[in-house]
Amino acid sequence: MPTRRGHAGFSLIEMVMVIVLIGIATAVVVPRFTRSQSQRAYGAARQLAADLEVVRSRAAASATQARMRFDASAGSYAAYLDADRDGVFANSSAEQDSLGLFRARTLETPIEFGRGGRAAVPGYPEADAISFTGAAVTFDPRGLVRPLGDRGVIYLRTASERAAIAAVTVTGAGNVRAWRWTGSAWQ
């Protein structure tokens, strides 16, 4: 009768090695899937900048005025197109509908409008959250900000980590840029 020399299975050392390798792989992979608070704020700033570009482009394409209005208390913003070309915004659903693709957006939790105690973006007015008059940005039929030469900044931060802050600037020429606070400067 033949005898078996080996046993099927794993040794304790082999099991420990597999567990260690799984732990190392998890430690490397998991941080890539979780977003830091500053990344969340900057992501919201990039989304806002993209939405502002859509509104500006739509104003130029339709040869009429368009506006984005911010509601800091509700943590949202909405866009409108002056479809009847009377130069007056009623902030109505008809004006939102005439814009087409983008209408309104609520900031994702925990993002909110605000700057906290951070330094202002260089070259832009000091503001707590939104520096535009009436908390609105208006683009004329050429995509320029109205009143002519007006410019401003919108600050975004996370509610849970006030140091995580980002901003979106709009120049008088309608150029839109997202900024991030690196801990010591704006980039």
C-alpha positions as CSV (number, residue, x, y, z in Angstrom):
1,M,0.0,0.0,0.0
2,P,1.5,3.4,-1.0
3,T,2.0,6.0,1.7
4,R,1.3,9.8,1.3
5,R,4.2,11.9,2.1
6,G,2.5,15.4,1.8
7,H,-0.7,16.9,3.0
8,A,-3.0,19.0,0.9
9,G,-3.5,22.6,2.3
10,F,-1.6,25.7,3.3
11,S,0.9,26.1,6.0
12,L,0.5,28.8,8.6
13,I,3.4,30.8,7.1
14,E,1.8,30.7,3.7
15,M,-1.5,32.0,5.1
16,V,0.2,34.9,7.0
17,M,2.1,35.9,3.8
18,V,-1.2,36.0,1.8
19,I,-2.9,38.2,4.5
20,V,0.1,40.5,4.6
21,L,0.1,40.9,0.8
22,I,-3.7,41.6,0.8
23,G,-3.1,44.2,3.5
24,I,-0.4,46.0,1.6
25,A,-2.5,46.0,-1.6
26,T,-5.4,47.4,0.3
27,A,-3.3,50.2,1.8
28,V,-2.1,51.2,-1.7
29,V,-5.5,51.0,-3.4
30,V,-8.0,52.4,-0.9
31,P,-6.6,56.0,-0.7
32,R,-6.9,56.3,-4.5
33,F,-10.7,55.7,-4.2
34,T,-11.4,58.1,-1.3
35,R,-11.4,61.8,-2.1
36,S,-10.0,64.2,0.3
37,Q,-12.1,67.2,1.4
38,S,-9.9,69.6,-0.6
39,Q,-10.4,67.5,-3.7
40,R,-14.2,67.6,-3.2
41,A,-14.1,71.4,-2.9
42,Y,-11.9,71.7,-6.1
43,G,-14.2,69.2,-7.9
44,A,-17.2,71.4,-7.1
45,A,-15.3,74.5,-8.3
46,R,-14.5,72.8,-11.6
47,Q,-18.2,71.8,-12.0
48,L,-19.2,75.4,-11.3
49,A,-16.6,76.7,-13.8
50,A,-17.9,74.3,-16.4
51,D,-21.5,75.4,-15.7
52,L,-20.5,79.1,-16.0
53,E,-18.8,78.4,-19.4
54,V,-22.0,76.7,-20.6
55,V,-24.1,79.8,-19.7
56,R,-21.5,82.2,-21.2
57,S,-21.4,80.1,-24.4
58,R,-25.2,79.9,-24.6
59,A,-25.4,83.7,-24.3
60,A,-23.0,84.2,-27.2
61,A,-24.6,81.4,-29.3
62,S,-28.1,82.8,-28.9
63,A,-27.0,86.5,-29.1
64,T,-28.8,87.4,-26.0
65,Q,-28.1,87.8,-22.3
66,A,-27.7,84.9,-19.8
67,R,-27.4,84.9,-16.1
68,M,-26.3,82.6,-13.3
69,R,-27.8,83.4,-9.9
70,F,-26.4,82.0,-6.7
71,D,-28.4,81.2,-3.5
72,A,-25.8,80.8,-0.7
73,S,-28.3,79.9,1.9
74,A,-29.7,77.0,-0.2
75,G,-26.3,76.0,-1.5
76,S,-27.5,76.1,-5.1
77,Y,-27.3,78.1,-8.3
78,A,-29.5,78.4,-11.4
79,A,-29.1,79.7,-14.9
80,Y,-31.4,81.8,-17.1
81,L,-31.5,83.0,-20.7
82,D,-33.3,86.2,-21.6
83,A,-35.3,84.5,-24.3
84,D,-37.7,87.4,-24.9
85,R,-34.6,89.7,-25.3
86,D,-36.2,92.5,-23.2
87,G,-33.1,92.8,-21.0
88,V,-35.0,91.9,-17.8
89,F,-34.6,88.6,-15.9
90,A,-37.7,87.3,-14.2
91,N,-35.7,84.3,-13.0
92,S,-38.6,82.2,-14.3
93,S,-38.8,78.5,-15.2
94,A,-39.4,79.7,-18.8
95,E,-36.1,81.5,-18.8
96,Q,-34.4,78.4,-17.3
97,D,-36.0,76.2,-19.9
98,S,-34.9,78.4,-22.8
99,L,-31.3,78.0,-21.7
100,G,-31.4,74.3,-22.8
101,L,-28.9,71.9,-21.2
102,F,-28.2,73.4,-17.9
103,R,-30.8,74.9,-15.6
104,A,-29.9,74.5,-11.9
105,R,-27.6,72.7,-9.6
106,T,-27.4,72.1,-5.8
107,L,-24.0,71.7,-4.3
108,E,-23.2,68.2,-3.2
109,T,-22.9,67.6,0.5
110,P,-20.7,68.7,2.3
111,I,-19.8,71.6,-0.1
112,E,-21.1,75.1,0.7
113,F,-20.5,78.7,-0.4
114,G,-17.9,80.4,1.8
115,R,-14.3,81.4,2.2
116,G,-13.8,81.3,5.9
117,G,-10.6,82.9,7.1
118,R,-8.5,82.1,4.0
119,A,-6.8,84.8,1.9
120,A,-8.7,86.1,-1.1
121,V,-7.8,85.0,-4.6
122,P,-5.1,87.5,-5.7
123,G,-6.5,90.4,-7.7
124,Y,-10.1,89.8,-6.8
125,P,-12.3,91.6,-4.2
126,E,-12.6,90.5,-0.7
127,A,-15.8,88.5,-0.2
128,D,-17.1,85.9,2.2
129,A,-18.7,83.7,-0.5
130,I,-19.8,85.5,-3.6
131,S,-18.4,88.9,-4.7
132,F,-20.8,89.6,-7.6
133,T,-23.5,92.2,-7.0
134,G,-26.8,90.6,-6.3
135,A,-25.1,87.2,-6.2
136,A,-25.5,86.9,-10.0
137,V,-23.2,86.8,-13.0
138,T,-24.7,88.2,-16.2
139,F,-23.2,87.6,-19.6
140,D,-24.1,89.9,-22.6
141,P,-24.6,88.6,-26.2
142,R,-20.8,88.6,-26.8
143,G,-20.1,86.5,-23.6
144,L,-18.7,89.5,-21.7
145,V,-19.7,90.1,-18.1
146,R,-22.3,92.9,-17.4
147,P,-22.0,95.5,-16.2
148,L,-19.0,95.9,-18.5
149,G,-15.7,95.3,-16.7
150,D,-17.3,93.7,-13.7
151,R,-15.5,90.6,-12.4
152,G,-15.7,88.5,-9.3
153,V,-15.1,85.4,-7.4
154,I,-17.2,82.6,-5.9
155,Y,-15.7,80.6,-3.0
156,L,-16.6,77.0,-2.1
157,R,-15.6,75.1,1.0
158,T,-16.5,71.9,2.8
159,A,-18.6,72.1,5.9
160,S,-16.6,69.5,7.7
161,E,-13.2,70.8,7.0
162,R,-13.1,74.6,6.7
163,A,-9.5,74.6,5.4
164,A,-10.6,72.7,2.3
165,I,-11.5,75.6,0.0
166,A,-11.7,76.4,-3.7
167,A,-12.8,79.3,-5.8
168,V,-14.0,80.2,-9.3
169,T,-13.1,83.6,-10.8
170,V,-14.8,85.3,-13.7
171,T,-13.0,88.2,-15.5
172,G,-14.8,91.0,-17.2
173,A,-14.0,89.4,-20.5
174,G,-15.9,86.3,-19.4
175,N,-12.9,84.1,-18.7
176,V,-13.7,81.5,-16.0
177,R,-11.1,79.7,-13.9
178,A,-11.2,77.3,-11.0
179,W,-8.7,77.7,-8.2
180,R,-7.6,75.5,-5.3
181,W,-6.2,76.5,-1.9
182,T,-3.0,74.6,-1.3
183,G,-2.6,75.5,2.4
184,S,-0.4,78.5,1.7
185,A,-1.4,79.9,-1.7
186,W,-4.0,79.8,-4.5
187,Q,-3.2,77.7,-7.6
